[in-house]
């Protein structure tokens, strides 16, 4: 039951429940197209639940008169739109977070922008939300941005949708308008998985069906907005998920103390509990748990802690501390769904920084598999992604990362792609467990790789410089070898550990047996690629000569050397150097490659 009391609404719990029955914190996302009234609705909700202080109300009255946006004493939208540009333009630009408390729960509201230009801000807000409040202008119905926001929210794991048909006062509160919009949305989301949709007709400006039932819509017998929020379940991690902590920092203030810091993602931990370090698979026990408030015997999900271990183990930022037996995947290949957020289109084959949890690795977008049609929600073939498009792609990582599916653990199943030059965040992505199980299943057991426990940093320290694969391709082996051996001599004289392999000498029995056809790698290139990869993994500079020079070779090299930096050089693009008079030209080419090599590796000691 809801009664009017002064300027706020008093909410009485339903029969059988008491005020003392409190639920967990609910994280609410408001989304939809531009000018659908999101800020006005949230402002009305805050006003009627008493979340706006008296002095703030007085300043809002002055702001309302100054902007002249409504005949009401207070424009509810001004409560949320705090930036001067937002108030001047009447749109939301940044994500505005507001808090309210009802008799049964606390609610954190993320008011995201509806303009297509600021979709990236909506993605940020959706990644931390439990329920999506999707607004639709009753006059316009379901538009493209409404569908885009619904797709993104669903993709980011939100299963509870509140479809709010707003501005019903502008269509004379007609029921047929509401039912038509509800039907359109249900048809659009028919292919979505396990959505729980509640449809509410309301007016954020006038307050109809926000916190009190509307006398203008007596044909609607469903819950009000506040009642729906009161009954919505917050998503919680399962306590049985096991302990998981991404290492953010190794703390060593002096020689007497060494700990690791991070925020616990799932589960609980106690002093003396056994743990496992991923990806090393080393084991130890918890020696102490330290927070800003001192030492504790235990800690749980959401707490920022520093942990000391009983054993001296080499750990670094990006590693994970987990309970023994926790089955987390480790892979250097991922199938993922991306929301592209850059004005520059996605470039297949380009190297980006991938940040998953606290781990940062280089990643290449190997192939684009499909993109989602915003109008229908169906997948269609695609070779690229442009701003605000959503698509499925295959990623090659330069080293394996620990991950889970996004639906299981958000912190381990989400990532961003960052441009290595501009440092712009170009995409947000999620990992699907089903997709990556299929990737693993497609790789024959004979080609599965186990990774050495000697790290790249340890090899660099011992050898004195970074590893690198230099691939020189062309039509004629003589000119290739001339350039390769000239380059080898220059690097050797400077103290680098370097060697040359001629892939043409390694074909042998693998030439035509087709044993690697299932992997999608050209069988006649396989032996050379294997040796190139092995030498680079050992920390050396490997100069590989391939008598080829086409896109097939380049794709294969990128795939197999995905864990190491590499340079690809097409000798054919520099003309013929096979003539004896062109020895100087071959030396010039070797000198150019040498300059590139030393710019990419540090050392020697």
Secondary structure as UniProt FT lines:
FT   STRAND          2..5
FT   TURN            6..7
FT   STRAND          8..11
FT   TURN            15..16
FT   TURN            19..20
FT   STRAND          26..32
FT   TURN            34..35
FT   HELIX           38..48
FT   TURN            49..50
FT   HELIX           54..67
FT   HELIX           77..80
FT   HELIX           84..89
FT   STRAND          96..101
FT   STRAND          106..111
FT   HELIX           116..118
FT   HELIX           119..126
FT   TURN            127..128
FT   STRAND          131..137
FT   TURN            138..140
FT   HELIX           144..155
FT   TURN            156..157
FT   STRAND          160..166
FT   HELIX           168..171
FT   TURN            172..173
FT   HELIX           175..188
FT   HELIX           189..191
FT   STRAND          196..201
FT   TURN            204..207
FT   TURN            209..211
FT   TURN            215..216
FT   TURN            218..219
FT   HELIX           225..231
FT   HELIX           239..241
FT   STRAND          244..246
FT   STRAND          249..254
FT   TURN            255..256
FT   STRAND          257..266
FT   STRAND          268..270
FT   TURN            271..272
FT   STRAND          274..278
FT   TURN            279..281
FT   STRAND          282..291
FT   TURN            292..293
FT   STRAND          294..296
FT   STRAND          298..300
FT   TURN            301..302
FT   STRAND          304..309
FT   TURN            317..318
FT   STRAND          320..322
FT   TURN            324..325
FT   STRAND          329..340
FT   TURN            348..349
FT   STRAND          351..356
FT   TURN            357..358
FT   STRAND          359..372
FT   TURN            374..376
FT   STRAND          379..380
FT   TURN            387..388
FT   STRAND          390..403
FT   TURN            406..408
FT   HELIX           410..413
FT   STRAND          414..418
FT   TURN            420..422
FT   STRAND          425..431
FT   HELIX           433..441
FT   HELIX           445..447
FT   HELIX           456..463
FT   STRAND          468..474
FT   HELIX           477..493
FT   TURN            494..495
FT   STRAND          498..502
FT   HELIX           503..505
FT   HELIX           508..510
FT   TURN            515..516
FT   HELIX           517..519
FT   HELIX           523..525
FT   HELIX           526..537
FT   TURN            538..539
FT   STRAND          541..547
FT   HELIX           551..560
FT   TURN            561..563
FT   STRAND          566..570
FT   HELIX           571..574
FT   HELIX           580..582
FT   HELIX           583..600
//
